[in-house]
Amino acid sequence: MAGIAASDTDVVALLMRQHGDIRNLFDEVERTSGDERRDAFRRLVRLLAVHETAEEEVVRPFTRSYVPGGEQVVEDRLNEEREAKELLSRLDGMDTDDPKFLPELLALRLDVMAHARAEERYEFNHIRRHADQGRLASMASALKAAEAMAPTRPHPGTESAARNLALGPLAALVDRTRDAVRKAMGKDG
């Protein structure tokens, strides 16, 4: 199979790594409190936003076009994402120290992890089967461009306007991610 260097040119390996990063961030949010929890939750929200945007721009079009039954596979994943986004939106409006936060976070985690398992089973295996090395590399490049849009640490000043990230900055992050992915795909495609 692919080695570490090759995983950089394999979109499936990168997506699987992001799924691991998402799991780790859920762990971090659950085991921390106060400012640490708020910071970890911000990073989780950013990674989820960038990951889902990249999948919508890079993975879903490929699945629709090249995977047998791809239209239904995509529809199922989009339905899962809608449910998770609704939960995330509720959580984003809460204080991370609210007693209701952790039970809601657990519900989100269960949805997100079920979605990740479905992607791995019904989508990623088919991508490997139906994409040549050039396509895997081009999709990986677009995914890395999206990843670059998600800072791992909050930028100074982003937390001062409001304790919770407002929809505006999150929507702007999604738009910048989408633009970066499209630019990368245009260069590589």
trRosetta pair geometry for C-beta under 8 A, 3 or more apart (Angstrom, degrees):
i j d omega theta_ij theta_ji phi_ij phi_ji
2 6 3.5 -136 -162 102 98 127
2 7 5.4 136 123 -65 124 64
2 10 5.4 -115 -41 -24 178 152
2 13 6.3 -95 81 -56 141 147
3 6 5.0 95 48 11 65 105
3 7 7.3 -111 103 -17 36 87
4 7 5.8 -48 -156 18 32 115
4 8 7.9 39 148 -22 57 93
5 8 6.1 -46 -174 16 42 114
5 9 8.0 14 142 3 64 101
6 9 5.9 -68 -163 45 49 99
6 10 6.1 39 143 -20 78 117
6 13 7.7 105 110 -1 74 163
7 10 5.3 -66 -139 43 40 111
7 13 3.6 -125 -149 138 90 153
7 14 6.9 146 160 -54 83 65
7 17 7.4 98 160 -38 129 129
8 13 7.9 -55 -34 88 23 128
8 14 7.5 72 -129 -70 33 107
8 140 6.6 117 154 159 42 140
8 144 7.8 33 -164 -70 80 139
9 133 7.3 29 135 -177 118 87
9 136 6.6 76 142 112 71 95
9 137 4.0 -12 -169 -109 96 91
9 140 5.3 169 -153 55 27 157
9 141 8.0 10 -125 -47 64 83
10 13 4.1 61 90 10 112 112
10 14 6.8 167 90 -11 59 84
10 136 5.1 -11 -126 162 56 124
10 137 7.5 -22 -66 -77 39 57
10 140 5.9 68 51 -73 13 137
11 14 5.6 -57 -149 39 36 112
11 15 6.2 36 154 -21 70 106
11 58 6.8 -155 -149 147 142 131
11 59 7.4 176 150 -84 133 89
11 127 6.9 -85 82 151 114 142
11 131 7.8 -18 35 100 120 165
11 136 5.4 -143 9 -161 89 64
11 137 8.0 -139 -33 -68 86 11
11 139 3.7 -31 -59 107 150 109
11 140 4.3 -135 -69 -67 65 68
11 142 7.9 3 -106 52 122 91
11 143 5.6 135 -134 -11 89 140
12 15 5.7 -53 -146 37 32 111
12 16 6.3 33 154 -20 65 105
12 124 4.8 115 -136 -164 106 101
12 127 5.7 166 -70 86 110 122
12 128 5.4 -19 -25 -62 161 99
12 136 7.1 -46 0 -142 90 110
13 16 5.7 -54 -147 36 31 112
13 17 6.5 34 152 -21 63 104
13 140 7.8 9 53 -109 91 123
14 17 5.6 -52 -150 34 33 113
14 18 6.5 34 151 -19 65 102
14 140 5.4 137 -8 -135 140 87
14 143 5.1 129 113 108 145 145
14 144 7.0 -94 -139 -61 153 79
14 147 7.9 -108 -178 -43 120 140
15 18 5.6 -51 -151 35 34 112
15 19 6.6 40 148 -22 64 99
15 51 7.9 113 -138 -155 74 98
15 55 7.4 88 -125 -89 122 99
15 59 7.2 69 -90 -75 148 139
15 119 7.4 -117 156 139 132 132
15 124 6.4 -156 83 -103 137 122
15 143 6.9 -95 -63 -137 78 154
16 19 5.5 -47 -152 30 35 115
16 20 6.8 38 148 -17 63 101
16 120 7.0 79 -101 -108 91 110
16 124 7.2 92 -60 -150 95 160
17 20 5.5 -53 -156 35 37 114
17 21 6.5 39 146 -20 67 102
18 21 5.3 -49 -146 35 38 114
18 22 6.3 43 153 -23 67 101
18 47 7.1 179 -162 -178 95 107
18 51 5.2 158 162 -113 139 119
18 147 7.6 -131 -89 -96 118 112
19 22 5.6 -50 -149 33 32 114
19 23 6.6 36 150 -19 63 102
19 116 4.6 125 -135 -156 119 132
19 119 7.9 -167 -81 70 132 127
19 120 7.3 -6 -52 -59 172 117
20 23 5.7 -51 -150 34 34 112
20 24 6.4 33 152 -18 65 105
21 24 5.6 -54 -148 37 32 112
21 25 6.4 32 153 -19 66 105
21 47 6.2 -136 120 -159 116 151
22 25 5.8 -54 -148 36 31 110
22 26 6.6 36 151 -20 63 101
22 44 7.1 93 -144 -143 66 82
22 47 6.0 -168 -90 121 79 129
22 48 6.7 93 -124 -78 116 78
22 51 6.8 -28 -66 -24 127 168
22 112 6.5 -132 156 153 133 132
22 116 7.1 -174 71 -76 141 144
23 26 5.7 -52 -154 32 32 112
23 27 6.6 35 148 -20 64 103
23 113 7.1 73 -95 -99 94 105
24 27 5.5 -51 -154 33 35 115
24 28 6.4 36 149 -21 67 104
25 28 5.4 -49 -145 35 37 114
25 29 6.4 39 155 -20 67 101
25 40 6.2 170 -162 -178 77 88
25 43 5.8 -140 -134 104 128 102
25 44 4.2 164 142 -88 129 90
25 47 6.3 160 -8 35 164 147
26 29 5.9 -53 -148 35 31 110
26 30 6.3 29 154 -18 64 110
26 44 6.6 104 -69 -124 54 137
26 105 7.4 157 -148 167 86 103
26 109 4.8 105 -151 -112 143 115
26 112 7.6 -178 -69 70 137 139
27 30 5.8 -63 -151 38 28 110
27 31 6.2 4 163 -4 67 114
28 31 6.4 -68 -140 44 25 96
28 32 6.0 7 168 -9 65 119
28 40 4.2 -152 120 -144 109 139
28 44 7.9 -173 65 -55 105 112
29 32 6.6 -72 -139 41 21 99
29 37 5.8 80 -153 -152 61 77
29 40 4.5 -168 -78 115 66 118
29 41 5.0 90 -121 -74 121 74
29 44 5.8 -28 -45 -24 134 149
29 96 7.6 -113 -161 -150 98 124
29 105 6.3 -147 121 -160 129 147
30 102 6.8 93 -128 -137 74 101
30 105 6.8 -179 -82 119 82 137
30 106 7.9 78 -103 -76 119 81
32 36 3.9 -116 -178 114 132 113
32 37 4.4 -178 101 -69 94 71
32 40 5.6 125 41 1 141 144
33 36 6.6 42 57 56 35 102
33 37 5.1 -1 -127 -24 18 127
33 96 8.0 171 -150 126 48 104
33 97 6.8 70 -168 -104 88 88
34 37 6.1 115 49 18 32 98
34 38 7.2 -62 138 -4 38 100
34 97 6.8 36 -86 -77 43 118
35 38 5.4 -53 -146 37 36 114
35 39 6.2 37 156 -19 69 104
36 39 5.9 -55 -150 37 29 110
36 40 6.3 25 154 -16 64 109
37 40 5.7 -56 -144 40 31 110
37 41 6.1 32 156 -21 66 108
37 96 4.6 177 121 144 113 136
37 97 7.3 129 69 -67 142 68
38 41 5.8 -57 -146 37 27 111
38 42 6.5 32 153 -22 63 103
38 96 5.0 -166 -80 20 67 144
38 159 7.6 85 140 -135 126 129
38 163 7.2 -82 -140 -177 138 90
39 42 5.7 -52 -151 31 31 113
39 43 6.6 28 153 -15 64 104
39 153 7.8 -10 -168 -144 113 67
39 154 6.3 -116 -134 -5 82 118
40 43 5.8 -55 -152 37 33 110
40 44 6.3 36 149 -21 65 106
41 44 5.4 -52 -147 36 35 115
41 45 6.3 37 153 -21 67 102
41 91 7.8 -141 -162 150 124 115
41 96 5.3 -156 -9 -97 154 134
41 105 8.0 -88 -111 -108 110 127
42 45 5.8 -53 -149 35 30 110
42 46 6.4 30 153 -18 64 106
42 154 5.4 8 120 -71 151 117
42 158 7.9 122 -163 114 143 125
42 159 7.5 -67 -79 -86 158 102
42 165 6.2 122 -128 -35 91 124
43 46 5.7 -53 -148 37 32 112
43 47 6.2 29 156 -17 66 107
43 152 6.4 30 -135 -165 120 48
43 153 7.5 -18 -87 -94 115 30
43 154 7.5 -106 -62 -46 78 79
44 47 5.9 -56 -145 39 29 107
44 48 6.2 28 157 -17 65 108
45 48 5.9 -57 -146 38 27 110
45 49 6.3 28 156 -20 64 108
45 88 6.8 137 -121 -170 86 114
45 92 6.4 94 -116 -98 140 107
45 165 6.3 178 102 39 153 142
45 170 7.0 -67 154 -112 116 120
46 49 5.8 -59 -149 36 28 110
46 50 6.2 18 159 -12 66 110
46 150 4.6 139 150 -151 104 98
46 151 6.8 -61 178 52 162 63
46 173 6.5 -104 -134 -174 81 160
47 50 6.0 -59 -143 42 30 105
47 51 5.8 31 159 -22 67 112
47 150 5.6 106 -89 173 52 154
48 51 5.7 -55 -137 39 26 112
48 52 6.1 20 165 -13 64 110
48 84 7.8 -139 -169 145 131 124
48 88 6.6 -157 114 -116 154 151
48 112 7.1 -72 -117 -122 121 136
49 52 6.4 -62 -146 40 22 103
49 53 6.2 20 157 -17 61 112
49 150 7.4 156 69 -99 91 115
49 170 5.9 -144 -101 -164 156 91
49 173 5.6 59 119 104 143 123
49 174 5.6 -100 177 -74 108 88
49 177 7.3 170 130 -7 88 155
50 53 5.8 -57 -144 39 28 111
50 54 6.2 28 158 -19 65 108
50 146 5.4 148 -179 158 93 94
50 147 6.5 111 147 -102 137 37
50 149 5.6 171 -118 78 121 102
50 150 3.9 -91 -21 -50 156 126
50 173 6.9 -76 -67 155 86 108
50 174 7.9 -148 -83 -99 47 54
50 177 5.0 -167 -127 -110 74 146
51 54 6.0 -58 -149 37 25 109
51 55 6.4 24 153 -18 62 107
51 146 7.9 128 -88 131 28 129
52 55 5.6 -52 -146 36 33 112
52 56 6.3 35 154 -21 65 104
52 81 5.8 130 -143 -143 125 126
52 85 7.8 146 172 -73 173 105
53 56 5.7 -54 -149 35 31 112
53 57 6.3 16 157 -8 65 112
53 146 6.4 -178 91 -149 99 126
53 174 5.0 -179 -84 -145 139 77
53 177 4.4 83 101 104 148 135
53 178 5.7 -101 -178 -62 118 78
53 181 7.2 -168 133 -14 93 143
54 57 5.9 -66 -144 46 29 103
54 58 5.4 -9 172 11 71 120
54 59 7.5 62 127 -7 70 99
54 142 7.1 152 -152 128 94 88
54 143 5.1 86 179 -124 138 69
54 146 3.7 164 -83 92 116 174
54 147 7.5 13 -63 -45 155 66
54 177 6.5 -89 -55 169 78 117
54 181 5.7 176 -119 -90 68 136
55 58 6.6 -67 -118 53 21 86
55 59 4.4 -30 -152 33 66 125
55 60 6.2 77 148 -29 71 93
55 77 7.7 -119 150 155 132 138
55 119 7.6 -60 -138 -129 142 142
56 59 7.7 6 -32 49 13 85
56 60 5.4 -7 -140 10 37 136
57 60 7.6 59 2 36 13 99
57 61 7.4 -14 177 -5 30 115
57 142 7.1 -138 113 159 109 128
57 146 7.5 162 54 -78 131 134
57 177 7.9 -173 2 130 145 88
57 178 5.8 169 -71 -131 141 71
57 181 4.3 86 110 117 150 150
57 182 6.7 -98 -164 -58 132 75
57 185 7.5 -146 151 -22 104 143
58 61 7.3 -94 -179 33 11 99
58 62 7.1 -4 154 -8 54 116
58 139 5.1 121 -180 -153 114 88
58 142 4.8 163 -98 101 124 130
58 143 5.8 -98 38 -64 174 82
58 146 7.6 -109 -20 -20 130 141
58 181 6.0 -114 -50 -163 99 125
58 185 7.0 -166 -103 -74 83 126
59 62 6.0 -70 -158 39 33 109
59 63 6.1 28 154 -20 72 111
59 119 7.9 18 156 -155 157 116
59 123 6.7 55 170 162 121 133
59 127 6.9 -55 -142 -85 89 144
59 139 7.3 89 -78 -165 60 129
60 63 5.6 -54 -142 37 33 112
60 64 6.2 38 159 -23 66 104
60 74 5.0 93 -152 -132 93 114
60 77 7.2 -150 -99 80 101 136
60 78 7.6 65 -121 -62 140 101
61 64 5.7 -51 -147 33 31 114
61 65 6.3 16 160 -9 64 113
62 65 6.1 -71 -150 45 27 102
62 66 5.7 -31 177 27 69 117
62 67 7.5 69 128 -20 71 99
62 127 6.3 59 118 -120 133 99
62 130 7.9 155 165 95 100 116
62 131 6.7 2 -172 -78 137 121
62 135 7.4 129 -126 170 131 122
62 139 6.8 -16 -42 -94 152 139
63 66 7.1 -78 -119 53 16 77
63 67 4.6 -21 -154 16 62 131
63 70 4.5 169 152 -153 66 106
63 73 5.6 -115 170 93 125 124
63 74 5.3 151 99 -66 122 98
63 123 5.5 -35 -103 -141 137 101
63 126 7.0 80 -125 92 84 127
63 127 7.0 -53 -78 -73 82 94
64 67 7.6 28 -16 38 10 92
64 70 4.8 164 -118 130 19 121
64 71 5.9 60 -136 -84 78 60
64 74 5.3 0 -71 -30 87 152
65 70 6.7 -65 26 92 23 165
66 70 6.8 92 58 -65 39 153
66 126 7.9 157 108 149 87 102
66 130 4.5 154 147 144 115 138
66 131 7.1 98 110 -67 160 74
67 70 3.8 118 67 -84 87 102
67 73 6.0 -40 106 33 137 154
67 123 7.1 -59 -88 -135 171 60
67 126 4.2 61 -126 145 115 141
67 127 7.2 -41 -70 -66 119 56
67 130 6.0 -155 -83 14 63 156
68 126 7.5 -136 31 -140 72 131
69 72 5.1 -42 175 41 88 112
69 73 5.9 97 117 -27 85 99
70 73 5.3 -55 -143 37 37 115
70 74 6.1 37 160 -20 71 104
70 126 7.8 -173 -91 133 90 151
71 74 6.0 -56 -152 36 27 109
71 75 6.4 28 151 -20 63 107
72 75 5.5 -51 -144 36 35 113
72 76 6.3 38 156 -21 66 103
73 76 6.0 -56 -153 34 28 111
73 77 6.6 23 152 -15 63 107
73 122 5.3 -172 -137 147 107 113
73 123 5.8 144 166 -84 126 87
73 126 7.6 -65 -124 32 173 156
74 77 5.8 -57 -148 38 33 108
74 78 6.2 32 155 -20 68 108
75 78 5.8 -55 -145 37 29 111
75 79 6.5 33 154 -21 63 104
76 79 5.9 -54 -152 33 30 112
76 80 6.7 30 151 -17 63 104
76 118 6.9 -127 131 168 116 139
76 122 7.3 -18 79 105 140 161
77 80 5.7 -54 -152 36 35 112
77 81 6.3 36 151 -20 67 107
77 115 7.0 96 -146 -159 71 93
77 118 6.7 -178 -95 112 78 119
77 119 6.2 75 -118 -85 123 86
77 122 7.8 -161 -58 83 103 121
77 123 6.6 26 -63 -49 143 143
78 81 5.5 -53 -146 37 34 114
78 82 6.4 41 153 -26 65 100
79 82 5.7 -47 -149 28 32 113
79 83 6.9 31 153 -16 62 102
80 83 6.0 -57 -157 35 33 110
80 84 6.5 28 150 -15 67 109
80 111 7.0 167 -173 -179 83 87
80 114 7.0 -144 -146 102 127 95
80 115 4.1 155 147 -105 133 102
80 118 6.4 170 -46 50 165 150
81 84 5.6 -58 -147 41 34 110
81 85 6.0 37 154 -24 69 106
81 115 6.6 109 -68 -143 61 147
82 85 5.7 -54 -146 34 29 112
82 86 6.6 33 154 -22 63 102
83 86 5.9 -53 -155 30 31 111
83 87 6.8 27 151 -12 63 105
83 111 5.7 -142 113 -150 108 136
84 87 5.7 -57 -153 39 35 110
84 88 6.0 36 151 -21 69 108
84 108 6.4 92 -150 -150 78 76
84 111 4.5 176 -89 127 86 125
84 112 5.4 101 -132 -75 136 73
84 115 6.1 -47 -40 -25 142 152
85 88 5.4 -53 -141 39 33 114
85 89 6.2 40 155 -25 65 103
86 89 5.7 -52 -150 31 29 114
86 90 6.8 30 150 -17 61 102
87 90 5.7 -54 -154 34 35 111
87 91 6.3 31 151 -16 68 107
87 104 6.7 175 -168 -178 93 88
87 107 5.9 -145 -141 109 140 105
87 108 4.5 178 129 -90 130 87
87 111 6.1 145 18 25 153 154
88 91 5.6 -55 -146 40 33 112
88 92 6.0 39 154 -28 66 107
88 108 6.0 104 -72 -132 68 132
89 92 5.7 -50 -143 30 29 115
89 93 7.0 24 157 -15 58 105
90 93 6.2 -68 -163 35 30 107
90 94 7.0 26 147 -24 64 110
90 104 6.2 -126 109 -161 115 138
91 94 5.6 -62 -156 28 39 114
91 101 6.9 91 -143 -145 85 74
91 104 5.2 175 -87 127 92 124
91 105 6.3 101 -125 -80 137 68
91 108 6.1 -28 -32 -42 148 148
92 164 5.8 119 169 -173 68 122
92 165 6.7 -67 -160 60 111 86
92 170 7.7 -14 -149 -52 155 158
93 164 6.5 97 -115 162 29 173
94 98 4.8 -97 -178 30 107 144
94 100 6.7 -121 -137 84 146 99
94 101 5.2 176 127 -93 137 90
94 104 6.9 121 5 53 160 154
94 164 7.8 117 55 -88 30 139
95 98 4.6 118 65 -34 84 95
95 101 7.0 -93 91 -61 52 132
95 163 6.8 3 -111 121 82 147
95 164 7.9 -108 -87 -54 48 108
96 101 5.4 124 -150 -163 37 161
97 101 7.0 84 47 6 8 147
98 101 4.5 117 65 -34 84 99
99 102 7.7 -51 -173 23 39 97
100 103 6.1 -63 -161 46 52 107
100 104 5.9 48 148 -20 80 113
101 104 5.9 -69 -153 42 28 108
101 105 6.0 29 154 -24 68 110
102 105 5.3 -51 -140 35 33 116
102 106 6.4 39 157 -24 65 100
103 106 5.6 -50 -150 31 33 114
103 107 6.7 35 151 -19 63 101
104 107 5.6 -52 -154 33 36 113
104 108 6.5 36 148 -18 66 103
105 108 5.5 -53 -150 37 35 112
105 109 6.2 39 150 -23 67 104
106 109 5.5 -49 -146 34 33 115
106 110 6.5 35 154 -20 64 102
107 110 5.9 -52 -151 33 31 111
107 111 6.6 30 151 -16 63 106
108 111 5.7 -58 -151 39 33 111
108 112 6.0 27 156 -17 70 110
109 112 5.8 -57 -140 40 28 108
109 113 6.0 22 162 -15 66 111
110 113 6.1 -58 -141 41 24 106
110 114 6.2 26 158 -19 62 109
111 114 6.0 -59 -148 37 26 109
111 115 6.3 27 153 -19 63 109
112 115 5.6 -55 -150 37 30 115
112 116 6.3 33 151 -22 65 104
113 116 5.4 -47 -144 34 35 114
113 117 6.5 37 155 -19 64 101
114 117 5.8 -52 -150 36 31 110
114 118 6.5 32 151 -19 63 106
115 118 5.7 -56 -150 36 31 112
115 119 6.5 33 151 -21 65 103
116 119 5.7 -51 -149 34 32 112
116 120 6.3 31 153 -19 65 106
117 120 5.7 -55 -147 37 32 111
117 121 6.1 21 158 -12 66 112
118 121 5.9 -62 -142 44 28 104
118 122 5.5 -16 176 18 69 117
118 123 7.6 52 131 -3 67 102
119 122 7.0 -71 -120 54 16 81
119 123 4.8 -43 -157 41 59 124
119 124 5.9 64 144 -27 76 100
120 123 7.5 -3 -36 52 9 81
120 124 5.0 -23 -133 27 41 133
120 125 7.4 64 162 -29 51 88
121 124 7.7 48 3 38 16 93
121 125 6.7 -8 -165 -3 27 122
122 125 7.6 -27 -104 34 4 102
122 126 7.3 -8 161 -6 41 121
123 126 6.0 -73 -158 40 28 108
123 127 6.3 29 153 -25 69 106
124 127 5.5 -49 -147 29 36 114
124 128 6.7 35 156 -16 65 100
125 128 5.9 -55 -156 35 33 110
125 129 6.4 29 149 -18 65 110
126 129 5.4 -56 -145 39 36 113
126 130 5.8 5 165 1 71 116
127 130 6.5 -73 -136 50 23 90
127 131 5.3 -1 176 -3 68 124
127 136 7.6 116 149 -101 99 87
127 139 7.8 -107 -173 85 129 170
128 131 6.8 -56 -111 42 16 95
128 136 7.5 44 -112 -96 57 129
131 135 4.0 -126 -164 92 97 123
131 136 5.0 126 121 -57 123 78
131 139 7.1 -34 -160 1 158 139
132 135 5.2 93 52 11 68 101
132 136 7.2 -128 101 -5 33 91
133 136 5.6 -53 -145 37 33 113
133 137 6.2 33 156 -20 66 107
134 137 5.8 -57 -148 37 28 110
134 138 6.3 27 154 -19 65 107
135 138 5.7 -52 -143 37 32 111
135 139 6.2 30 157 -15 65 107
136 139 6.0 -59 -149 41 27 108
136 140 6.2 31 151 -24 63 108
137 140 5.4 -52 -145 34 32 115
137 141 6.4 37 153 -24 64 102
137 188 7.6 -143 115 -171 81 133
138 141 5.7 -48 -151 30 31 115
138 142 6.8 30 151 -16 62 103
138 185 6.9 78 163 -129 100 64
138 188 4.0 166 -137 137 88 120
138 189 5.7 107 -177 -80 140 65
139 142 5.7 -53 -151 36 35 111
139 143 6.4 37 150 -21 66 105
139 185 8.0 25 -101 -103 49 97
140 143 5.5 -55 -149 36 33 113
140 144 6.4 34 152 -20 66 103
141 144 5.8 -52 -148 34 31 110
141 145 6.7 35 150 -21 62 102
141 184 5.3 -169 129 176 90 116
141 185 8.0 152 88 -79 99 48
141 187 7.8 -109 135 80 138 106
141 188 4.9 133 72 -59 146 160
142 145 5.6 -49 -152 31 35 115
142 146 6.7 36 148 -19 63 102
142 181 4.8 61 -179 -153 98 74
142 184 4.2 163 -104 97 60 121
142 185 4.7 26 -92 -60 133 85
142 188 6.8 -127 -47 42 88 135
143 146 5.5 -52 -154 34 36 113
143 147 6.4 41 148 -23 66 103
143 181 7.6 35 -78 -117 32 101
144 147 5.3 -47 -146 33 37 117
144 148 6.6 46 153 -27 63 99
144 184 7.5 168 64 -140 77 159
145 148 5.8 -48 -156 25 32 116
145 149 7.5 37 145 -25 57 99
145 180 4.2 -171 151 154 102 99
145 181 5.8 162 86 -86 115 43
145 183 6.8 -158 -178 71 155 93
145 184 3.7 -155 -13 -43 154 143
146 149 5.8 -52 -168 20 41 115
146 150 7.6 24 146 -11 67 102
146 177 4.8 52 -143 -163 84 95
146 180 5.8 158 -83 90 46 116
146 181 4.9 21 -65 -69 103 101
146 184 7.9 -100 -29 20 72 144
147 150 6.1 -64 -160 34 42 104
148 180 6.7 -152 64 -173 104 154
149 173 6.4 135 151 -166 110 76
149 176 5.1 162 -143 112 126 104
149 177 4.4 -162 74 -88 161 75
149 180 5.4 -163 -52 11 120 153
150 173 7.2 70 -94 -172 70 121
150 177 7.4 29 -46 -90 87 120
151 154 6.9 117 99 -105 126 20
151 155 6.0 101 36 -43 174 87
154 158 5.1 -135 -176 61 101 125
154 159 5.8 53 149 -39 153 106
155 158 5.0 89 63 -21 81 118
157 160 5.5 -51 -149 17 43 119
157 161 7.8 43 166 -25 69 91
158 161 7.6 -51 -168 16 32 101
158 165 7.2 1 163 -106 105 94
158 169 6.8 123 -149 -154 103 162
159 163 7.2 18 -171 -133 82 38
161 166 7.2 -59 107 -11 124 121
162 165 7.6 157 81 -88 103 14
162 166 5.8 83 43 -48 142 98
165 169 5.5 -102 -169 73 94 122
165 170 5.6 102 134 -52 117 101
166 169 5.8 93 61 13 77 93
166 170 7.3 -150 98 1 40 94
167 170 5.6 -68 -148 46 36 110
167 171 5.6 36 157 -23 74 110
168 171 5.9 -58 -143 37 23 108
168 172 6.3 23 157 -19 62 107
169 172 5.4 -53 -145 36 33 114
169 173 6.4 39 153 -24 65 101
170 173 5.6 -49 -151 31 33 114
170 174 6.6 34 150 -18 63 102
171 174 5.6 -51 -151 35 35 113
171 175 6.4 36 150 -18 66 104
172 175 5.6 -53 -148 37 33 112
172 176 6.3 32 154 -18 67 104
173 176 5.8 -53 -144 37 30 108
173 177 6.2 33 153 -22 63 107
174 177 5.7 -54 -148 35 29 114
174 178 6.3 31 153 -21 64 105
175 178 5.7 -53 -147 35 31 112
175 179 6.4 31 154 -18 64 105
176 179 5.7 -54 -149 37 32 112
176 180 6.3 33 153 -20 66 106
177 180 5.8 -56 -148 36 30 110
177 181 6.3 29 154 -19 65 106
178 181 5.8 -55 -148 36 29 111
178 182 6.3 26 156 -16 64 108
179 182 5.9 -58 -146 38 29 108
179 183 6.2 29 156 -20 65 107
180 183 5.8 -54 -147 36 29 111
180 184 6.3 27 155 -17 64 107
181 184 5.8 -58 -148 39 29 109
181 185 6.2 24 156 -16 66 109
182 185 5.7 -56 -143 40 30 109
182 186 6.2 35 155 -24 64 106
183 186 5.7 -55 -150 33 29 113
183 187 6.6 26 153 -17 64 105
184 187 5.8 -56 -150 36 32 109
184 188 6.0 4 161 2 68 115
185 188 6.1 -66 -134 52 29 94
185 189 4.8 22 171 -23 70 125
186 189 6.2 -45 -107 37 18 104
